[in-house]
Amino acid sequence: MFKLAFDFDIDRYVNRFVPRSRLHLLPEPISRFLGHRSEPRHPIGSVLVWFWSFIGAFCGILVVEAVFHTKTLKAHGTPIVIGSLGAAAILEYHTIESPLSQPRNAILGQTFAAIIGVSITKLFQLNSDFENLRWIAGALSVGLTSAFMGFTKTIHPPAGATALLAATSPDITDLGWFLIPLIMLGSGLMVGVACIINNIQRQYPIYWWTPARLSETKKASDIEKFQEGSKDGVTETEIESYFEFASQEASYIVIESGRIIVPNWISLEAEERGILEILRLKLEGKLRAVSSQASEETCIHNTP
């Protein structure tokens, strides 16, 4: 039975231009608060997660409101806060390991939503009956934002509210194009506070751009070894991003420190890929820590 699948991954074309992370080269206190860890972190328990999510959300929204309350921004009619940032706070301070919470999604998703929301609203405002068309403008803004975030792999649910508010909320509509730098400022402040609060006992971000390793390919021997056990070869892009596809008959997903193998009949969304990559990175970090500990114990045992 013929099956036509439509799939597009923008990272196949963009990641080749994105440099690899150099956070490990920074002094440890700085790299730590930018999310880098030389060893895997340990779970802190749900009660501490709730505590730090409260502290983070409180501080993040407070900082944004304080900046929005300055005379310079108030002169432009800036509201106390943009409502969608409240939803963003739950992602960025509570579910901090979600791909939807990472800086790429948190900042770019909100930015794209503001651009689309304001653009659609401005277009509808050309009609003299705009007030009666707000509801259509709002629906169209959210729909286009959802599709564009999927296209750019920047899905961030609170951004849907940003696009909706741009069209349906009069005080946000009155901001016009000023909403774009305002939401970028608010999102940037939220991420900045998250880097401070979340890294006291947790880790944020898990990655800044993508969980896949950038500008790095596997050795030819690894490629040949995999191709011998699979009917289908893998593309260079899939090898670079550590995703490999098993035969049509496979009904399992394998996560190893060096690769992720999925059946070629499964179509993975960007968030699903991100979750699998995060699990792979955790496994890789754990194996590295175990290997390092074993080496230290061996050295101690061999020391006279």
ZAFI-811334 format. One line per 4 residues: number of its first residue (from 1); for each residue x negated, y negated, z negated of C-alpha. Coordinates in Angstrom, 1 decimal, decimal comma. Each point is the difference from the previous one (the first is absolute). Layout:
REM ZAFI-811334
NUM> X/Y/Z; ...
//
This chain:
REM ZAFI-811334
1> 0,0/0,0/0,0; -1,5/-3,3/1,1; -0,4/-2,6/-2,8; -0,9/-3,6/0,7
5> -1,7/-1,7/-2,9; -0,7/-3,8/-0,1; -2,8/-0,8/-2,3; -2,3/-3,0/-0,3
9> -2,7/-0,8/-2,6; -1,4/-3,5/0,3; -3,0/1,0/-2,2; -1,3/2,2/2,8
13> -0,8/-3,3/1,8; -0,6/-2,4/-2,9; -2,1/2,1/-2,4; -3,0/0,1/2,4
17> -0,4/-3,7/-0,6; 0,5/0,1/-3,8; -3,3/0,2/-1,9; -0,5/2,6/-2,7
21> 0,4/-1,0/-3,6; -3,1/-1,4/-1,6; 1,4/-0,4/-3,5; -2,5/2,5/-1,4
25> -2,8/-2,5/0,8; 1,5/-2,6/-2,3; -0,9/-0,2/-3,8; 2,1/2,6/-1,9
29> 2,2/-2,5/-1,9; 1,0/-1,7/3,3; 0,5/3,2/2,0; 2,0/1,5/-2,8
33> 2,6/-2,8/0,1; 0,2/0,4/3,7; 1,0/3,6/-0,3; -3,3/1,8/0,5
37> -0,8/3,0/-2,2; -3,1/2,1/0,1; 1,8/2,7/-1,9; 3,7/1,1/0,0
41> 2,1/-1,7/-2,6; 1,9/1,9/-2,7; 3,8/-0,2/-0,5; 1,0/-2,4/-2,8
45> 3,5/1,4/-0,7; 3,4/-1,4/0,9; 0,3/-2,3/-3,1; -3,1/-1,9/0,9
49> 1,1/-0,2/3,6; 3,2/-1,7/-1,2; -1,9/-2,3/-2,3; -2,4/-1,2/2,7
53> 2,8/-0,3/2,6; 1,8/-2,4/-2,5; -3,2/-2,0/-0,5; -0,8/-0,1/3,7
57> 3,5/-0,9/1,2; 0,3/-2,7/-2,7; -3,4/-1,5/0,8; 0,4/0,3/3,7
61> 3,3/-1,8/0,2; -1,0/-2,5/-2,6; -3,1/-1,0/2,1; 2,0/-0,3/3,2
65> 2,7/-2,1/-1,8; -2,7/-2,2/-1,5; -1,6/-0,7/3,4; 3,4/-0,6/1,6
69> 0,8/-2,4/-2,7; -2,9/-2,3/0,8; 0,9/-3,5/1,3; -1,6/0,6/3,4
73> 2,2/3,0/0,8; 3,1/-1,4/-1,7; -0,2/-3,0/2,3; 0,8/2,5/2,9
77> 3,1/1,3/-1,7; -1,6/3,2/-1,3; 2,3/2,1/-2,2; -1,1/1,3/-3,4
81> -0,9/3,3/1,7; 1,0/2,0/3,1; 2,3/2,8/-1,1; -1,7/2,7/2,1
85> -3,2/-0,4/-2,1; 1,9/1,4/-2,9; 0,5/3,3/1,8; -3,6/-0,1/1,2
89> -1,1/-0,2/-3,7; 1,5/3,4/-0,7; -2,0/1,6/2,8; -3,3/-1,9/-0,7
93> 0,0/0,5/-3,8; 1,9/3,2/-0,5; -0,2/2,4/3,0; -3,5/-1,2/0,8
97> -1,1/3,2/1,7; 2,7/-0,2/2,7; -1,1/-0,9/3,5; 2,7/-2,6/0,0
101> -1,7/-1,8/-2,9; -3,5/-0,4/1,6; -1,3/-3,5/1,0; 0,5/0,6/3,7
105> 3,6/0,7/-0,5; 0,6/-2,5/-2,8; -1,5/-3,0/1,8; 0,5/0,7/3,7
109> 3,4/1,5/-0,4; 1,2/-3,1/-1,7; -1,7/-2,3/2,5; 1,5/1,8/3,0
113> 3,5/-0,1/-1,7; -0,3/-3,7/-0,6; -1,1/-0,7/3,6; 2,9/2,1/1,4
117> 2,6/-1,3/-2,4; -0,9/-3,7/0,7; -0,2/0,5/3,7; 3,4/1,7/0,3
121> 1,5/-2,6/-2,3; -1,4/-2,8/2,1; 1,3/1,6/3,1; 3,5/0,3/-1,4
125> -0,1/-3,6/-1,3; 0,0/-1,1/3,6; 3,7/0,9/-0,1; 2,2/-2,6/-1,6
129> 2,0/2,7/-1,7; -3,0/1,3/-1,9; 1,7/0,2/-3,4; 2,5/2,5/1,4
133> -2,9/2,0/1,6; -2,3/0,3/-3,0; 1,2/3,6/-0,7; -1,0/1,1/3,5
137> -3,3/-1,8/-0,2; -0,7/1,8/-3,3; 0,8/3,4/1,3; -2,1/-0,5/3,1
141> -3,0/-1,4/-2,0; 0,0/3,1/-2,3; 0,3/2,4/2,9; -2,8/-1,6/2,0
145> -2,2/-0,2/-3,2; 0,6/3,7/-0,7; -1,0/1,0/3,5; -3,1/-2,3/0,1
149> -1,3/1,2/-3,4; 0,3/3,5/1,3; -1,9/-0,9/3,1; -2,8/-1,7/-2,0
153> 0,0/2,6/-2,9; 0,7/-2,8/-2,4; 3,3/1,2/-1,5; 0,8/-1,8/-3,2
157> 3,7/0,2/-1,0; 0,2/-3,3/-1,9; -1,0/-1,7/3,3; 3,4/0,9/1,3
161> 1,5/-2,3/-2,6; -2,4/-2,8/1,2; 1,3/0,3/3,5; 3,6/0,1/-1,2
165> -0,4/-3,0/-2,3; -1,6/-2,1/2,8; 3,3/0,3/1,9; 2,7/0,2/-2,7
169> -1,2/-2,0/-2,9; 0,4/-3,8/0,6; -2,8/-1,0/-2,4; -2,4/2,4/1,7
173> 1,2/-0,9/3,5; -0,7/-3,7/-0,8; -3,7/0,9/-0,5; -0,2/0,8/3,7
177> -3,5/0,9/1,2; -1,4/-1,0/-3,4; 1,4/3,4/-1,3; -2,9/1,8/1,8
181> -3,0/-1,5/-1,8; 2,1/0,0/-3,2; 0,7/3,8/0,2; -3,6/0,6/0,9
185> -1,1/-2,0/-3,1; 2,4/1,8/-2,2; -1,0/3,4/1,3; -3,7/-0,7/-0,3
189> 0,5/-1,2/-3,6; 1,9/3,2/-0,8; -2,7/2,2/1,4; -2,7/-2,0/-1,8
193> 1,7/0,4/-3,3; 0,5/3,7/0,8; -3,7/0,4/0,5; -0,7/-1,3/-3,5
197> 2,8/1,6/-2,0; 0,2/3,3/1,8; -3,7/0,7/-0,2; -0,2/-0,3/-3,8
201> 1,1/3,6/-0,4; 1,2/1,0/3,4; -1,2/-0,4/3,6; 1,2/-2,5/2,6
205> -0,1/-0,1/2,9; -0,5/3,6/1,0; -1,2/-1,5/3,3; 0,1/-3,4/1,6
209> 0,7/0,9/3,6; 0,4/3,8/0,5; -0,7/3,1/-2,0; -1,8/1,5/3,1
213> -3,7/-0,3/0,2; -1,0/-2,7/2,5; -2,8/0,1/2,6; -0,9/3,5/-0,9
217> 0,5/3,3/1,9; -0,5/3,6/-0,9; -2,9/2,1/1,1; 0,4/2,0/3,2
221> -0,4/3,3/-1,9; 3,1/-0,9/-2,1; 2,0/-0,8/3,2; -1,0/3,3/1,7
225> 0,8/2,0/-3,1; 3,5/-1,4/-0,2; 0,7/0,3/3,8; -0,9/3,7/-0,2
229> 2,8/0,6/-2,4; 2,6/-2,1/1,7; 1,8/0,1/3,3; -0,1/-3,7/0,3
233> -3,1/-2,2/-0,1; -0,1/-3,3/-1,9; -0,5/-3,4/1,4; -2,9/-2,2/-1,1
237> 2,4/-2,4/-1,8; 1,5/2,8/-2,0; -3,4/1,3/-0,9; -1,1/-3,5/-1,2
241> 3,1/-0,4/-2,1; -0,4/3,5/-1,5; 3,3/1,3/1,4; 0,0/3,3/1,9
245> 2,8/1,9/1,5; 0,6/3,8/-0,3; 1,7/2,2/2,5; 3,8/-0,1/0,7
249> 0,6/3,1/-2,1; -1,6/-1,5/-3,2; 2,3/-0,8/-2,9; -2,4/-1,4/-2,5
253> -1,9/-3,2/-0,8; -3,6/0,3/-1,2; -1,8/-2,8/-1,8; -3,7/0,3/-0,4
257> -2,7/-2,6/-0,9; -1,0/-0,3/3,6; 3,2/0,4/1,9; 3,8/0,3/0,0
261> 1,6/2,7/2,1; 3,7/-0,2/1,0; 2,0/1,9/2,5; 0,2/-1,7/3,3
265> 3,8/0,1/0,0; 0,2/-2,4/-3,1; 0,2/-3,7/0,8; -1,5/-2,0/-2,9
269> 1,0/-3,6/-0,8; -2,6/-2,5/-1,0; 0,9/0,2/-3,7; -0,1/3,9/0,1
273> -3,5/-0,2/1,6; -1,0/-2,4/-2,7; 1,2/2,2/-2,8; -1,9/3,0/1,4
277> -3,1/-2,1/0,4; 0,2/-1,1/-3,6; 0,3/3,6/-1,1; -3,0/0,9/2,1
281> -2,1/-2,9/-1,5; 1,0/1,1/-3,5; -1,1/3,6/0,8; -3,2/-1,2/1,5
285> -0,8/-2,2/-3,0; 0,8/2,9/-2,4; -2,3/2,4/1,9; -2,7/-2,6/0,0
289> 0,3/-0,5/-3,7; 0,0/3,8/-0,7; -3,1/0,4/2,2; -1,8/-2,8/-1,7
293> 0,8/1,5/-3,5; -1,2/3,4/1,1; -3,2/-1,5/1,3; -0,6/-1,7/-3,3
297> 0,7/3,1/-2,0; -2,4/2,0/2,2; -2,7/-2,6/-0,5; 0,5/0,1/-3,8
301> -0,1/3,8/0,0; -3,2/0,1/2,0; -1,7/-2,6/-2,2; -2,6/1,7/-2,2
//
